[in-house]
Amino acid sequence: MTTSKTIKTVLIWLPSILIIVFFIQNAFDKIFYSNELDKLGSNNTILILTGVVLLIATALFIYERTIIVGTAILATYMTMVAFIHVSKGKPFFLTILIVLLTIIAGYMRKTKLNNTK
């Protein structure tokens, strides 16, 4: 029984870990390498603030009581990135995939937490 419970826990957390790693890396790039990024808003202060917001949203996504808030902020951020990609004519399928994976990961963890209580 403990092996199946462990496997179930790993499978539930796997999408979340992928999302967490992606957003933390994205946030650190915006905070520490804002001078080198060529983004829509070239203002370094806005990029740094965006990185800080991403770190806070990722922390909210990790903490079980604020999964919904963290998921909403991260999914909204990536949806805006997808809109920017569409408006510039860049490929946007990967950003939409990240939005869907974020929502699915949050849903999987939230429903799992509700079932165990």
C-alpha positions in Angstrom: 0.0 0.0 0.0 2.8 2.5 0.8 4.4 1.9 -2.6 1.2 2.8 -4.5 0.7 5.8 -2.3 4.2 7.0 -3.0 3.8 6.5 -6.7 0.5 8.4 -6.6 2.1 11.3 -4.7 5.0 11.5 -7.2 2.6 11.4 -10.2 0.4 14.1 -8.6 3.5 16.3 -7.9 5.3 15.7 -11.2 3.5 18.4 -13.3 3.7 20.8 -10.4 7.5 20.3 -10.2 7.8 21.0 -13.9 5.8 24.2 -13.5 7.7 25.3 -10.4 11.1 24.8 -12.1 10.0 26.7 -15.2 8.6 29.7 -13.3 11.5 30.0 -10.9 14.0 29.9 -13.7 11.9 32.5 -15.6 11.7 34.7 -12.5 15.4 34.6 -11.8 16.1 35.5 -15.5 13.9 38.5 -15.2 15.4 39.6 -11.8 19.1 39.0 -12.4 19.4 39.3 -16.2 16.9 42.1 -16.9 19.5 44.1 -18.8 20.1 41.3 -21.3 16.5 40.4 -22.1 14.8 41.8 -25.2 11.2 41.8 -24.1 8.1 43.9 -24.9 8.6 46.2 -21.9 12.3 47.0 -22.1 12.2 48.8 -18.7 14.4 46.9 -16.3 12.3 47.9 -13.3 9.2 46.3 -14.8 11.1 43.1 -15.6 12.4 42.9 -12.1 9.0 43.5 -10.6 7.5 40.8 -12.9 10.2 38.4 -11.7 9.4 39.1 -8.1 5.6 38.6 -8.7 6.5 35.3 -10.4 8.4 34.2 -7.4 5.6 35.2 -5.1 3.0 33.4 -7.3 5.2 30.3 -7.4 5.4 30.3 -3.6 1.6 30.6 -3.5 1.3 27.7 -6.0 3.6 25.5 -3.8 1.7 26.2 -0.5 -1.3 24.0 -0.3 -3.7 26.6 1.1 -3.1 29.1 -1.7 -2.9 26.7 -4.7 -5.8 28.4 -6.4 -4.5 31.9 -6.0 -1.0 30.8 -7.2 -2.4 28.9 -10.1 -4.6 31.8 -11.2 -1.7 34.3 -11.1 0.6 32.0 -13.0 -2.0 31.0 -15.6 -3.0 34.7 -16.1 0.7 35.7 -16.6 1.3 33.0 -19.2 -2.0 33.8 -20.9 -0.8 37.4 -21.3 2.5 36.1 -22.7 0.5 34.0 -25.2 -1.5 37.1 -26.3 1.8 39.0 -26.7 3.2 36.2 -28.8 0.0 36.1 -31.0 0.2 39.9 -31.5 3.8 39.7 -32.6 3.3 36.7 -34.9 5.5 34.5 -32.8 4.8 30.8 -32.1 2.4 30.6 -29.1 1.6 26.9 -28.8 4.3 26.3 -26.1 2.9 29.1 -23.9 -0.6 27.8 -24.2 0.7 24.3 -23.2 2.3 25.9 -20.1 -1.0 27.6 -19.2 -2.8 24.3 -19.5 -0.1 22.4 -17.6 -0.3 25.0 -14.8 -4.1 24.7 -14.5 -4.0 20.9 -14.6 -1.2 20.7 -12.0 -3.1 23.0 -9.7 -6.3 21.1 -10.2 -4.6 17.7 -9.6 -3.0 18.9 -6.3 -6.1 20.7 -5.1 -8.5 17.7 -5.7 -6.0 15.3 -4.1 -5.7 17.5 -1.1 -9.5 17.8 -0.8 -9.9 14.0 -1.1 -7.5 13.3 1.8 -9.2 15.5 4.3 
